Amino acid sequence: AKQPQGGILKQEASIHISNLNLIDPKSNTPTRVGYRMEGDKKVRFAKKSGEEIK
């Protein structure tokens, strides 16, 4: 008890939404998301391919 055993513990925890990536619909790889205006609608698109995310 004076010197406890060291090591790595596995512990589940939540992850912030900003640390997640969506999957690019064209290449099936993780990508960042951008926004652009198409007419009066704001649409999301994949930064890697430019493909619209629905």
ZIWOQUI-V953988 format. One record per residue. N is the residue number from 0. RES is the residue in one letter. SS is DSSP state (H for helix, E for strand, C for the rest). OMEGA is omega in radians with two decimals (NA if undefined). Layout:
BEGIN
n=N res=RES ss=SS omega=OMEGA
n=N res=RES ss=SS omega=OMEGA
END
This chain:
BEGIN
n=0 res=A ss=C omega=3.12
n=1 res=K ss=C omega=3.12
n=2 res=Q ss=C omega=-3.08
n=3 res=P ss=C omega=3.14
n=4 res=Q ss=C omega=3.09
n=5 res=G ss=C omega=3.11
n=6 res=G ss=C omega=-3.13
n=7 res=I ss=C omega=3.10
n=8 res=L ss=C omega=3.02
n=9 res=K ss=C omega=-3.11
n=10 res=Q ss=C omega=3.10
n=11 res=E ss=C omega=3.12
n=12 res=A ss=C omega=3.10
n=13 res=S ss=C omega=3.13
n=14 res=I ss=C omega=-3.10
n=15 res=H ss=C omega=-3.09
n=16 res=I ss=H omega=-3.13
n=17 res=S ss=H omega=3.13
n=18 res=N ss=H omega=3.12
n=19 res=L ss=C omega=3.05
n=20 res=N ss=C omega=3.01
n=21 res=L ss=E omega=3.14
n=22 res=I ss=E omega=3.10
n=23 res=D ss=C omega=-3.10
n=24 res=P ss=C omega=-3.10
n=25 res=K ss=C omega=-3.02
n=26 res=S ss=C omega=-3.11
n=27 res=N ss=C omega=3.06
n=28 res=T ss=C omega=3.11
n=29 res=P ss=E omega=-3.13
n=30 res=T ss=E omega=3.02
n=31 res=R ss=C omega=-3.08
n=32 res=V ss=E omega=3.04
n=33 res=G ss=E omega=3.12
n=34 res=Y ss=E omega=3.05
n=35 res=R ss=E omega=3.13
n=36 res=M ss=E omega=3.01
n=37 res=E ss=E omega=-3.02
n=38 res=G ss=C omega=3.10
n=39 res=D ss=C omega=3.14
n=40 res=K ss=E omega=3.06
n=41 res=K ss=E omega=-3.10
n=42 res=V ss=E omega=3.08
n=43 res=R ss=E omega=3.08
n=44 res=F ss=E omega=3.12
n=45 res=A ss=E omega=-3.12
n=46 res=K ss=C omega=-3.09
n=47 res=K ss=C omega=-3.02
n=48 res=S ss=C omega=-3.07
n=49 res=G ss=C omega=-3.13
n=50 res=E ss=C omega=3.12
n=51 res=E ss=E omega=3.10
n=52 res=I ss=E omega=-3.11
n=53 res=K ss=C omega=NA
END
